[in-house]
């Protein structure tokens, strides 16, 4: 647990384009910043379990086209977003 708080974001100068696995599990995140997600074009695994996220950004399919695994259990998401079924690999 990193004890991150609120919405996950990174400064614009961050260069993480080759990152394939991002584990943000077991923090206090309430959301994911869509602009921040664009910094991870190669991301294949996004682990956001055990947070307080209520919804996933609608931009998720466009920004994370390489995504294969989304682990989002134990959050406050009440329904599965329709765009998850449209993603090619997930």
C-alpha positions, 0 to 999 in steps of 0.5 A: 500500500502506497497510501496514495489519496484521491485521483491518480495523476502524473506531471506532464514531463513523466516518461513512462511510455514503455511501462507494461504493468501498473499496480495502484492497488490498496490505496485510497484512490477515488478515480483515475485521471484520463489525461494521466492514462495517456502516458501509458500507451504500452500498459497491459496490466492495470491493477487498481483493486482495493481502492475507493474508485466509483467509476472508470473513465470513459476514455479508458478504451482509447487511452489504453489500447494495449490493456489486457488485464484490468483488476478492479475488484473491491472498489465502489464501482456499482456497474460494469461500464459498457465500453469494457465489452467493446475492448478488443483484448480485455 
